[in-house]
Amino acid sequence: MDIIIASFFSQNALTIFALILCVALAILLLNLQKTKRKLQEKENDLRAIFQSEPDCVKLQTIDGSVIDMNSAGLAILEAKDLSEVSGHTVYEFIDSKYHDDYRELTKRVFQGNTEMMEFKIHSKSGRERWLETNALPLRDRQNNITALLAITRDITLRKELEQKLKQRQMDLERVCRVNTMGEVASGIAHEINQPLCAISSYAETCIAELDSGNTKDLKENLKLIFEQSQKASGIVSWVRELAGNKKCDLQELNISDLINEFMKYVEFYLDENNVKLKVNNVEKNCFIYADRAQLEHVLMNVIKNSVDAMSCNAFDRIIELDLKSIPDSDKVIIYIKDKGVGIHNSNINKVTTPYFSTKSDGLGMGLPISKSIMKAHYGDLWIDESSRNGTTIAFSLKKVKTEIRESHEQCA
């Protein structure tokens, strides 16, 4: 009897143990499936993030072969799907001019560095684009570098804007050179033509007197003086015509847009000199008659003078630009105020005249040229205020009347 009972309990124990083992295995399988599902969900989430990234995200090998790339990258390359890119090298798309630099970047990334580079590519249709890539090493669990991970941005529009700004700078420099030549030529002509005209007039008088009976050698000498004076006058006239400025091409411009574009151009110069430009009270719908390049030259010249005036001011290096529309008038006045050393009262009326400068190395041409440009714009330029706390330079422009602009817009 005891043997039967022991056998019964032994069989039940095995059965219970088997049941427990089955339950444990079932729980383990459920947990594995749950973990697998979570990993799949996480992978799907990462894939969604990967694909939704607005910039190009790609993985590549050390030889440049593409492992993976998101839809933004495929769009940049104008590829229909990953099969058109996967397995191909990036050098099939990168402009050959940048191959060596990109290989060096790849080498440094696989050495554990993070790198950045700008380069040009050609899409599958042949379209040129400028890209900026930030590359870093992708590591496995053993900390081995397995791939290069790059986030790449299309900077084509930025490059085009930089080129336009560079061209604008070149245009401004050309205008500056032409204006300077014209002002110098005018000054030389004014200074030299007066004695030349006197010599010419005197020589003609002497010739006329000598023609009345005096025929000594003096007559021939005076003729030579006359011929040389005429020649000199002709040379001066030729130089003046050669260097003379063309007339301002006045157009209707939105002054707010013009100032915003100018600030982009002058931003680097101000940052380089640790100066801030603060713009106040600029109406968004105020239109003026102006030659863009000429007006930007005036703005740049005044800004440079303000920066020079604040060379001894190490802290409060701020330039303020204000715009004021005169009521019941067709004038708009721009005020540029610095916090420099100021101009002595005895020199305020002199700084806008040619060849006068308060700088030891100045030519005394900047403000006179700017004033002449403003005169050509049917406006003026003057020193509005100056003290030890700084100088305010003002210049006026002709405003487009609202009814005229509205009429032009309706016609357009």
URVEN-V350235 format. One record per residue. N is the residue number from 1. PSI is psi as a letter, one per 30 degrees, with the letter a starting at -180 (* if undefined). OMEGA is omega in degrees with one decimal (999 if undefined). D_FIRST is the distance of its C-alpha to the first C-alpha in whole Angstrom. Layout:
n: <N/N>
psi: <PSI/PSI>
omega: <OMEGA/OMEGA>
d_first: <D_FIRST/D_FIRST>
This chain:
n: <1/2/3/4/5/6/7/8/9/10/11/12/13/14/15/16/17/18/19/20/21/22/23/24/25/26/27/28/29/30/31/32/33/34/35/36/37/38/39/40/41/42/43/44/45/46/47/48/49/50/51/52/53/54/55/56/57/58/59/60/61/62/63/64/65/66/67/68/69/70/71/72/73/74/75/76/77/78/79/80/81/82/83/84/85/86/87/88/89/90/91/92/93/94/95/96/97/98/99/100/101/102/103/104/105/106/107/108/109/110/111/112/113/114/115/116/117/118/119/120/121/122/123/124/125/126/127/128/129/130/131/132/133/134/135/136/137/138/139/140/141/142/143/144/145/146/147/148/149/150/151/152/153/154/155/156/157/158/159/160/161/162/163/164/165/166/167/168/169/170/171/172/173/174/175/176/177/178/179/180/181/182/183/184/185/186/187/188/189/190/191/192/193/194/195/196/197/198/199/200/201/202/203/204/205/206/207/208/209/210/211/212/213/214/215/216/217/218/219/220/221/222/223/224/225/226/227/228/229/230/231/232/233/234/235/236/237/238/239/240/241/242/243/244/245/246/247/248/249/250/251/252/253/254/255/256/257/258/259/260/261/262/263/264/265/266/267/268/269/270/271/272/273/274/275/276/277/278/279/280/281/282/283/284/285/286/287/288/289/290/291/292/293/294/295/296/297/298/299/300/301/302/303/304/305/306/307/308/309/310/311/312/313/314/315/316/317/318/319/320/321/322/323/324/325/326/327/328/329/330/331/332/333/334/335/336/337/338/339/340/341/342/343/344/345/346/347/348/349/350/351/352/353/354/355/356/357/358/359/360/361/362/363/364/365/366/367/368/369/370/371/372/373/374/375/376/377/378/379/380/381/382/383/384/385/386/387/388/389/390/391/392/393/394/395/396/397/398/399/400/401/402/403/404/405/406/407/408/409/410/411/412>
psi: <e/e/e/e/e/e/e/e/e/e/e/e/e/e/e/e/e/e/e/e/e/e/e/e/e/e/e/e/e/e/e/e/e/e/e/e/e/e/e/e/e/e/e/e/e/e/e/e/e/e/f/f/k/f/l/k/k/l/k/l/l/f/g/g/k/k/e/l/k/l/e/e/e/e/e/e/f/h/k/e/l/f/f/f/e/k/f/l/l/f/f/f/e/k/k/f/f/g/e/e/e/e/e/e/e/e/e/e/e/f/f/g/l/k/l/k/k/k/l/k/l/k/l/f/f/g/k/k/l/k/l/j/k/j/k/l/k/k/l/a/f/g/g/k/k/f/l/k/k/k/j/k/k/j/g/e/e/e/e/e/e/e/e/e/e/e/e/e/e/e/e/e/e/e/e/e/e/e/e/e/e/e/e/e/e/e/e/e/e/e/e/e/e/e/e/e/e/e/e/e/e/e/e/e/e/e/e/e/e/e/f/f/f/j/h/l/f/e/e/e/e/e/e/e/e/e/e/e/e/e/e/e/e/e/e/e/e/e/e/e/e/e/f/k/k/l/l/k/i/k/l/j/k/j/e/e/e/e/e/e/e/e/e/e/e/f/e/e/e/e/e/e/g/h/k/k/j/k/k/k/h/j/k/f/h/k/k/l/k/l/j/e/e/e/e/e/e/e/e/e/e/e/e/e/e/e/e/e/f/g/f/f/j/f/d/i/i/k/k/k/k/k/k/k/k/k/k/h/l/g/k/k/k/k/k/j/k/l/h/a/f/l/k/k/e/f/f/e/f/f/f/g/k/k/g/k/k/f/k/e/g/l/f/h/f/e/e/e/e/e/e/e/e/e/e/f/g/h/a/l/k/l/j/e/k/k/a/f/g/l/k/j/k/k/k/l/l/k/k/k/k/e/e/e/e/e/e/e/e/e/e/*>
omega: <179.6/-179.3/179.9/-179.0/-179.8/179.0/-179.5/-179.0/179.0/178.0/179.1/179.0/177.9/179.7/-179.7/178.9/178.3/178.9/179.7/179.3/178.8/178.5/179.8/178.4/179.0/178.4/179.4/178.4/178.0/178.9/177.7/178.3/178.6/178.3/178.4/179.3/178.3/177.6/178.2/178.3/178.6/177.5/178.3/178.7/179.6/177.8/178.6/177.5/179.4/-176.9/-177.3/178.9/-177.0/176.7/178.5/174.4/-178.5/172.1/179.3/177.6/-177.8/178.5/176.0/179.8/-178.4/176.7/-178.6/179.4/-179.3/-174.7/178.7/177.6/178.1/179.4/178.5/-179.7/-177.6/176.8/-177.3/179.6/-174.5/-177.8/179.4/-176.5/-176.5/-178.3/176.0/178.0/179.3/-177.2/173.9/-177.3/-178.7/176.9/-174.8/179.7/-174.2/-178.2/-176.9/-179.5/-178.9/175.9/178.0/176.4/-179.8/179.5/-178.2/178.3/179.0/170.7/175.4/-177.4/171.4/-172.6/177.3/-177.1/171.4/-179.3/-179.2/176.9/172.4/-179.8/-178.2/177.2/179.7/-178.8/179.2/175.4/173.5/-179.7/173.1/-176.6/172.1/-172.7/178.7/-178.0/174.2/-173.3/175.0/-176.3/178.2/178.8/175.1/179.4/-176.3/-176.9/172.8/176.5/-176.7/170.7/-170.2/-176.2/175.9/-178.1/-177.7/-179.1/179.1/178.9/178.2/177.9/177.9/178.9/177.9/178.7/177.3/178.0/178.5/178.8/178.6/178.3/179.4/178.8/178.2/178.6/179.6/-179.9/-178.4/179.2/179.2/178.4/-179.5/-178.8/178.6/179.8/178.3/179.0/178.9/-180.0/-179.3/-177.1/-174.2/-176.1/179.5/177.3/178.8/177.7/177.9/178.2/-178.9/-179.4/179.6/-179.3/179.2/179.2/179.2/179.6/179.8/179.1/-179.7/177.4/-179.7/177.3/179.7/-176.4/178.6/-178.8/-179.5/-179.0/-179.4/178.2/178.4/175.8/178.0/177.3/-179.4/-179.5/-179.6/178.7/177.6/178.2/178.9/178.6/178.0/178.2/-180.0/179.1/180.0/178.8/-178.9/178.0/-178.6/-175.8/-176.8/-179.3/171.0/-179.0/179.4/176.2/-174.8/178.4/175.7/-177.7/173.0/-172.6/177.2/178.2/-179.1/-179.0/178.5/178.7/178.8/-179.5/176.4/-178.4/-173.0/-175.1/-177.8/-179.8/-180.0/178.7/-179.4/-179.2/176.6/-179.4/176.9/176.7/-179.2/-177.5/-178.8/166.6/177.1/-179.9/-177.7/-175.6/177.8/-178.7/-178.9/171.0/-177.7/167.7/-171.8/-176.3/-179.4/-178.3/177.1/175.5/178.7/179.1/-177.9/-179.4/-179.9/178.9/179.6/176.7/-179.9/178.5/178.2/-177.9/-178.9/-177.5/179.8/-179.6/-173.7/-172.1/-172.7/-174.5/-176.8/172.9/179.5/177.3/179.2/177.5/-179.4/177.2/-176.6/179.1/179.3/-180.0/177.3/-176.8/170.7/-178.9/175.1/178.2/175.4/-174.2/175.8/177.7/-178.7/-173.7/-179.8/179.9/179.9/-177.1/-177.7/-177.4/-174.7/-178.5/-177.3/-171.1/178.0/175.8/-176.2/171.3/174.9/179.8/174.6/178.6/-179.3/-179.0/-177.5/177.2/-178.9/-177.5/-172.9/-178.3/175.0/176.6/179.2/179.0/179.3/176.6/178.8/175.8/177.8/176.1/-177.0/177.0/-179.0/176.1/-178.1/173.6/-175.5/-177.8/176.3/178.2/177.9/-178.8/177.5/-176.8/174.1/175.8/-178.0/170.8/-173.3/178.8/-180.0/-177.2/174.7/-179.6/-174.9/-176.8/178.3/-178.9/179.0/177.8/178.7/-179.7/177.9/178.7/179.7/999>
d_first: <0/4/5/5/6/9/10/11/13/14/16/17/19/20/21/23/24/26/27/29/30/32/33/35/36/38/39/41/42/43/45/46/48/49/51/52/54/55/57/58/60/61/62/64/65/67/68/70/71/73/74/76/77/81/82/81/78/77/75/77/76/79/81/81/79/78/74/74/77/76/79/81/82/82/84/87/87/87/84/82/79/77/77/81/80/77/77/81/83/84/88/88/89/90/94/95/97/94/92/92/91/88/87/88/86/83/83/83/80/78/79/77/80/81/84/87/89/92/93/94/92/93/91/90/93/95/95/96/94/94/90/89/85/83/81/78/75/72/69/65/62/64/67/69/71/71/73/76/76/79/80/84/86/89/92/95/97/97/98/101/102/102/105/106/107/108/111/112/112/114/116/117/118/120/122/122/124/126/127/128/130/132/132/134/136/137/138/140/142/143/144/145/147/149/151/151/153/155/156/156/159/161/161/162/165/166/166/168/171/171/172/175/177/175/174/173/170/168/167/165/163/163/162/159/158/158/156/153/153/152/150/148/147/146/143/142/142/140/138/137/137/134/132/133/130/129/129/126/124/123/120/118/115/113/113/110/108/111/110/106/107/109/107/104/107/108/105/104/108/107/103/105/108/105/107/105/107/107/108/109/110/110/111/109/111/114/116/119/122/121/121/117/118/121/119/116/119/120/117/116/119/119/115/116/119/116/114/117/118/115/114/115/112/109/107/108/109/109/111/111/113/114/115/118/119/123/123/126/126/125/124/121/121/118/118/116/116/115/115/117/120/122/126/129/131/134/132/130/133/133/130/130/134/134/133/133/129/128/126/127/126/126/129/129/129/125/126/129/128/125/128/130/127/126/130/129/127/129/128/128/127/127/126/125/124/124/123/122/118/119/121/120/122/122/123/124/123/124/122/121/122/119/121/122/119/117/120/119/115/116/119/116>
